[in-house]
Amino acid sequence: MIRNAEKDIADVKQNVEHLRAEEDQLVGDVCNHLADVQPLVTMLTNLTDQIRDLEKYSQYLQCLAQIEDLRFGFVLHTCLKVYI
């Protein structure tokens, strides 16, 4: 019985060592992957910021176009009133 317990303990220790080695390998793989994708994350963040800026500029230009439409409509209406 004691021999079985000693063997079980040795097996558990071996399994724990194996799991630790697998963990170390996985940690290394994850760190390598993160290092590989970090430039992509930075690039995507910059592109997302640029898209956000373009959307703001687009909204601004749409507002300017609406103002121009309103101004042109008012001027046209005023001119037509004068000549009619």
WOCOR-V924551 format. One record per helix or strand. SS is the DSSP state (A for helix, B for strand). FROM is the first residue (numbers start at 0). TO is the last residue. Records with the same first field share a line. If there is no record, write none. Layout:
SS: FROM-TO  FROM-TO
//
This chain:
A: 1-82
//
